[in-house]
Structures are given as C-alpha cells and as structure tokens.
C-alpha cells in the first residue's frame, strides 16, 4: 500500500497539466487519464486545480513514467500520429497484438515500465524483433567472411 501523499512542487502541477493536455488531444477520456495516473476521476480534477498537488509515491511514478512515454512518442513520431500509436494494435513486446492503451490501462506500473523500456530502445536504435522475424533472418544467405 502506498504511503501517505507527499507535498510536491509546482513542477508536478505543470507535468500533470502537460500529460493530461496531451492525452486529451489524443482522444483519451478523463476517466482513462485518471486510471493511467492512479487517480479517481474526482481526485484527478482536484489535483489539476491545485498549484502543488499532493501525489502518492505511486502516482508520482505513474506521472514520471507517462511523461517519459509521451516524450519518447513525440520524439519518435509526429504529434498527429501519436494518438494512433496508442490506439492501434501492436505486435511488439509487451503488447502482443493488443492496443498499447489497453495494455497500459490493464497493466499498471509494470506495463508503464515495459512500454517505456520499449520506447527507450527505439530511441537508441535498438528496435526489437519478433520470433518470426528472427527465424526469417536466420534463413537468409550469409556471405563467407574472411577475417585473415
């Protein structure tokens, strides 16, 4: 069980406003935003009105992870297509053909962490591959390499 809410700075209020603004632009209803951030609908509305909202450690983690995920998405994709990325089925790990948004809503902090890990790999050029693509690649002809 998370500890008592902590008083945080106004930067938390700015982060919360930025995350909810982006999620709204990409079509996520308030209830889904609240769920992703670990709030009830009412608590999220209250936190959005406060200059320095009080967030539990878990809510702080969720806000930090969502901020990083959204930042990575905006770096990797056009701002107009990010909402589509969240709502289109994705065959990559950890989504397994599901929509990233559904995985994030159902998976809590572990899903947020694994999504950020995937996107961080993409940002660094370490794109993941599927077992089928690895199998296909293993059957490609390989030229002989002379190291002498």
Phi and psi restraints in degrees (value plus and minus 20) as a CYANA .aco file:
   2 UNK   PHI     -81.9   -41.9
   2 UNK   PSI     131.9   171.9
   3 UNK   PHI     -91.6   -51.6
   3 UNK   PSI    -195.3  -155.3
   4 UNK   PHI     -85.7   -45.7
   4 UNK   PSI     132.7   172.7
   5 UNK   PHI     -77.9   -37.9
   5 UNK   PSI     125.4   165.4
   6 UNK   PHI    -127.7   -87.7
   6 UNK   PSI     126.3   166.3
   7 UNK   PHI    -100.3   -60.3
   7 UNK   PSI     109.4   149.4
   8 UNK   PHI    -145.4  -105.4
   8 UNK   PSI     155.5   195.5
   9 UNK   PHI    -101.6   -61.6
   9 UNK   PSI     154.3   194.3
  10 UNK   PHI     -87.0   -47.0
  10 UNK   PSI     -37.4     2.6
  11 UNK   PHI     -83.7   -43.7
  11 UNK   PSI     -49.9    -9.9
  12 UNK   PHI     -84.5   -44.5
  12 UNK   PSI     -62.1   -22.1
  13 UNK   PHI     -81.9   -41.9
  13 UNK   PSI     -60.9   -20.9
  14 UNK   PHI     -86.2   -46.2
  14 UNK   PSI     -62.3   -22.3
  15 UNK   PHI     -83.3   -43.3
  15 UNK   PSI     -64.3   -24.3
  16 UNK   PHI     -81.4   -41.4
  16 UNK   PSI     -63.9   -23.9
  17 UNK   PHI     -83.2   -43.2
  17 UNK   PSI     -62.3   -22.3
  18 UNK   PHI     -85.5   -45.5
  18 UNK   PSI     -64.8   -24.8
  19 UNK   PHI     -83.7   -43.7
  19 UNK   PSI     -68.3   -28.3
  20 UNK   PHI     -87.3   -47.3
  20 UNK   PSI     -53.6   -13.6
  21 UNK   PHI     -83.5   -43.5
  21 UNK   PSI     -66.2   -26.2
  22 UNK   PHI     -84.3   -44.3
  22 UNK   PSI     -64.1   -24.1
  23 UNK   PHI     -82.8   -42.8
  23 UNK   PSI     -56.4   -16.4
  24 UNK   PHI     -85.5   -45.5
  24 UNK   PSI     -64.7   -24.7
  25 UNK   PHI     -79.7   -39.7
  25 UNK   PSI     -52.1   -12.1
  26 UNK   PHI    -111.0   -71.0
  26 UNK   PSI      -9.3    30.7
  27 UNK   PHI      69.0   109.0
  27 UNK   PSI      -8.4    31.6
  28 UNK   PHI    -102.2   -62.2
  28 UNK   PSI     105.7   145.7
  29 UNK   PHI     -86.5   -46.5
  29 UNK   PSI     139.4   179.4
  30 UNK   PHI     -74.1   -34.1
  30 UNK   PSI     -60.5   -20.5
  31 UNK   PHI     -82.4   -42.4
  31 UNK   PSI     -59.9   -19.9
  32 UNK   PHI     -90.4   -50.4
  32 UNK   PSI     -57.3   -17.3
  33 UNK   PHI     -80.9   -40.9
  33 UNK   PSI     -66.0   -26.0
  34 UNK   PHI     -80.2   -40.2
  34 UNK   PSI     -64.2   -24.2
  35 UNK   PHI     -82.6   -42.6
  35 UNK   PSI     -66.0   -26.0
  36 UNK   PHI     -79.6   -39.6
  36 UNK   PSI     -56.4   -16.4
  37 UNK   PHI    -108.3   -68.3
  37 UNK   PSI     -23.9    16.1
  38 UNK   PHI      60.1   100.1
  38 UNK   PSI       7.3    47.3
  39 UNK   PHI    -133.9   -93.9
  39 UNK   PSI     141.7   181.7
  40 UNK   PHI    -101.4   -61.4
  40 UNK   PSI     144.4   184.4
  41 UNK   PHI     -75.8   -35.8
  41 UNK   PSI     -66.9   -26.9
  42 UNK   PHI     -84.9   -44.9
  42 UNK   PSI     -63.1   -23.1
  43 UNK   PHI     -85.1   -45.1
  43 UNK   PSI     -56.0   -16.0
  44 UNK   PHI     -86.9   -46.9
  44 UNK   PSI     -62.5   -22.5
  45 UNK   PHI     -79.6   -39.6
  45 UNK   PSI     -62.8   -22.8
  46 UNK   PHI     -84.2   -44.2
  46 UNK   PSI     -65.1   -25.1
  47 UNK   PHI     -83.0   -43.0
  47 UNK   PSI     -54.2   -14.2
  48 UNK   PHI     -88.6   -48.6
  48 UNK   PSI     -45.6    -5.6
  49 UNK   PHI    -105.7   -65.7
  49 UNK   PSI     -39.2     0.8
  50 UNK   PHI    -103.9   -63.9
  50 UNK   PSI     125.2   165.2
  51 UNK   PHI     -90.8   -50.8
  51 UNK   PSI     -53.8   -13.8
  52 UNK   PHI    -158.8  -118.8
  52 UNK   PSI      63.7   103.7
  53 UNK   PHI     -85.0   -45.0
  53 UNK   PSI     132.4   172.4
  54 UNK   PHI    -115.8   -75.8
  54 UNK   PSI      95.4   135.4
  55 UNK   PHI    -136.8   -96.8
  55 UNK   PSI     122.7   162.7
  56 UNK   PHI     -92.4   -52.4
  56 UNK   PSI     144.6   184.6
  57 UNK   PHI     -76.4   -36.4
  57 UNK   PSI     -59.1   -19.1
  58 UNK   PHI     -85.6   -45.6
  58 UNK   PSI     -62.1   -22.1
  59 UNK   PHI     -83.8   -43.8
  59 UNK   PSI     -57.4   -17.4
  60 UNK   PHI     -83.3   -43.3
  60 UNK   PSI     -62.8   -22.8
  61 UNK   PHI     -81.4   -41.4
  61 UNK   PSI     -65.7   -25.7
  62 UNK   PHI     -81.8   -41.8
  62 UNK   PSI     -63.1   -23.1
  63 UNK   PHI     -84.0   -44.0
  63 UNK   PSI     -63.8   -23.8
  64 UNK   PHI     -82.4   -42.4
  64 UNK   PSI     -66.5   -26.5
  65 UNK   PHI     -85.3   -45.3
  65 UNK   PSI     -64.4   -24.4
  66 UNK   PHI     -83.8   -43.8
  66 UNK   PSI     -59.2   -19.2
  67 UNK   PHI     -79.8   -39.8
  67 UNK   PSI     -64.8   -24.8
  68 UNK   PHI     -87.7   -47.7
  68 UNK   PSI     -59.6   -19.6
  69 UNK   PHI     -82.7   -42.7
  69 UNK   PSI     -67.9   -27.9
  70 UNK   PHI     -85.5   -45.5
  70 UNK   PSI     -57.9   -17.9
  71 UNK   PHI     -82.7   -42.7
  71 UNK   PSI     -64.3   -24.3
  72 UNK   PHI     -82.8   -42.8
  72 UNK   PSI     -63.1   -23.1
  73 UNK   PHI     -81.9   -41.9
  73 UNK   PSI     -61.1   -21.1
  74 UNK   PHI     -88.7   -48.7
  74 UNK   PSI     -47.1    -7.1
  75 UNK   PHI     -96.2   -56.2
  75 UNK   PSI     -60.5   -20.5
  76 UNK   PHI    -100.4   -60.4
  76 UNK   PSI     -51.2   -11.2
  77 UNK   PHI    -149.4  -109.4
  77 UNK   PSI     143.2   183.2
  78 UNK   PHI     -86.5   -46.5
  78 UNK   PSI     123.2   163.2
  79 UNK   PHI     -74.9   -34.9
  79 UNK   PSI     -49.3    -9.3
  80 UNK   PHI     -95.2   -55.2
  80 UNK   PSI     -41.4    -1.4
  81 UNK   PHI    -122.0   -82.0
  81 UNK   PSI     -27.4    12.6
  82 UNK   PHI     -82.2   -42.2
  82 UNK   PSI     -62.3   -22.3
  83 UNK   PHI     -78.9   -38.9
  83 UNK   PSI     -56.5   -16.5
  84 UNK   PHI     -85.8   -45.8
  84 UNK   PSI     -57.3   -17.3
  85 UNK   PHI     -80.4   -40.4
  85 UNK   PSI     -61.4   -21.4
  86 UNK   PHI     -87.4   -47.4
  86 UNK   PSI     -50.8   -10.8
  87 UNK   PHI    -124.9   -84.9
  87 UNK   PSI     -22.6    17.4
  88 UNK   PHI    -117.1   -77.1
  88 UNK   PSI     121.4   161.4
  89 UNK   PHI     -76.1   -36.1
  89 UNK   PSI     123.1   163.1
  90 UNK   PHI    -153.8  -113.8
  90 UNK   PSI     105.3   145.3
  91 UNK   PHI    -105.2   -65.2
  91 UNK   PSI     -24.1    15.9
  92 UNK   PHI     -97.6   -57.6
  92 UNK   PSI     136.6   176.6
  93 UNK   PHI     -85.1   -45.1
  93 UNK   PSI     110.9   150.9
  94 UNK   PHI    -122.5   -82.5
  94 UNK   PSI      -2.5    37.5
  95 UNK   PHI    -108.3   -68.3
  95 UNK   PSI     -52.2   -12.2
  96 UNK   PHI      31.4    71.4
  96 UNK   PSI      27.3    67.3
  97 UNK   PHI      66.5   106.5
  97 UNK   PSI     -23.1    16.9
  98 UNK   PHI    -111.6   -71.6
  98 UNK   PSI     146.3   186.3
  99 UNK   PHI     -93.5   -53.5
  99 UNK   PSI     116.4   156.4
 100 UNK   PHI     -73.4   -33.4
 100 UNK   PSI     -58.9   -18.9
 101 UNK   PHI     -80.1   -40.1
 101 UNK   PSI     -62.9   -22.9
 102 UNK   PHI     -83.4   -43.4
 102 UNK   PSI     -60.5   -20.5
 103 UNK   PHI     -85.0   -45.0
 103 UNK   PSI     -63.2   -23.2
 104 UNK   PHI     -84.0   -44.0
 104 UNK   PSI     -61.2   -21.2
 105 UNK   PHI     -87.2   -47.2
 105 UNK   PSI     -57.6   -17.6
 106 UNK   PHI    -106.5   -66.5
 106 UNK   PSI     -45.0    -5.0
 107 UNK   PHI    -116.9   -76.9
 107 UNK   PSI     -27.2    12.8
 108 UNK   PHI      41.7    81.7
 108 UNK   PSI    -169.0  -129.0
 109 UNK   PHI     -78.8   -38.8
 109 UNK   PSI     -61.4   -21.4
 110 UNK   PHI     -79.7   -39.7
 110 UNK   PSI     -59.0   -19.0
 111 UNK   PHI     -88.5   -48.5
 111 UNK   PSI     -58.5   -18.5
 112 UNK   PHI     -82.7   -42.7
 112 UNK   PSI     -63.2   -23.2
 113 UNK   PHI     -85.5   -45.5
 113 UNK   PSI     -64.8   -24.8
 114 UNK   PHI     -89.2   -49.2
 114 UNK   PSI     -52.4   -12.4
 115 UNK   PHI     -87.2   -47.2
 115 UNK   PSI     -63.1   -23.1
 116 UNK   PHI     -83.5   -43.5
 116 UNK   PSI     -59.0   -19.0
 117 UNK   PHI     -81.8   -41.8
 117 UNK   PSI     -63.8   -23.8
 118 UNK   PHI     -80.0   -40.0
 118 UNK   PSI     -69.4   -29.4
 119 UNK   PHI     -87.8   -47.8
 119 UNK   PSI     -54.6   -14.6
 120 UNK   PHI     -83.9   -43.9
 120 UNK   PSI     -59.1   -19.1
 121 UNK   PHI     -83.1   -43.1
 121 UNK   PSI     -61.9   -21.9
 122 UNK   PHI     -81.7   -41.7
 122 UNK   PSI     -61.7   -21.7
 123 UNK   PHI     -82.6   -42.6
 123 UNK   PSI     -51.8   -11.8
 124 UNK   PHI    -113.7   -73.7
 124 UNK   PSI     -14.1    25.9
 125 UNK   PHI      64.3   104.3
 125 UNK   PSI      -7.6    32.4
 126 UNK   PHI    -120.3   -80.3
 126 UNK   PSI      45.5    85.5
 127 UNK   PHI     -85.2   -45.2
 127 UNK   PSI     118.9   158.9
 128 UNK   PHI    -101.6   -61.6
 128 UNK   PSI     142.0   182.0
 129 UNK   PHI    -149.3  -109.3
 129 UNK   PSI     141.2   181.2
 130 UNK   PHI    -111.0   -71.0
 130 UNK   PSI     141.4   181.4
 131 UNK   PHI     -77.3   -37.3
 131 UNK   PSI     -57.4   -17.4
 132 UNK   PHI     -84.3   -44.3
 132 UNK   PSI     -60.7   -20.7
 133 UNK   PHI     -90.3   -50.3
 133 UNK   PSI     -54.1   -14.1
 134 UNK   PHI     -86.5   -46.5
 134 UNK   PSI     -59.9   -19.9
 135 UNK   PHI     -82.8   -42.8
 135 UNK   PSI     -65.5   -25.5
 136 UNK   PHI     -82.7   -42.7
 136 UNK   PSI     -62.7   -22.7
 137 UNK   PHI     -84.6   -44.6
 137 UNK   PSI     -54.2   -14.2
 138 UNK   PHI     -87.9   -47.9
 138 UNK   PSI     -38.7     1.3
 139 UNK   PHI    -117.6   -77.6
 139 UNK   PSI     -19.2    20.8
 140 UNK   PHI     -92.9   -52.9
 140 UNK   PSI     125.3   165.3
 141 UNK   PHI     -84.2   -44.2
 141 UNK   PSI     119.0   159.0
 142 UNK   PHI    -134.3   -94.3
 142 UNK   PSI     104.3   144.3
 143 UNK   PHI     -90.6   -50.6
 143 UNK   PSI     129.1   169.1
 144 UNK   PHI     -86.8   -46.8
 144 UNK   PSI     120.8   160.8
 145 UNK   PHI    -134.9   -94.9
 145 UNK   PSI     102.0   142.0
 146 UNK   PHI    -120.2   -80.2
 146 UNK   PSI      92.7   132.7
 147 UNK   PHI    -113.5   -73.5
 147 UNK   PSI     -19.6    20.4
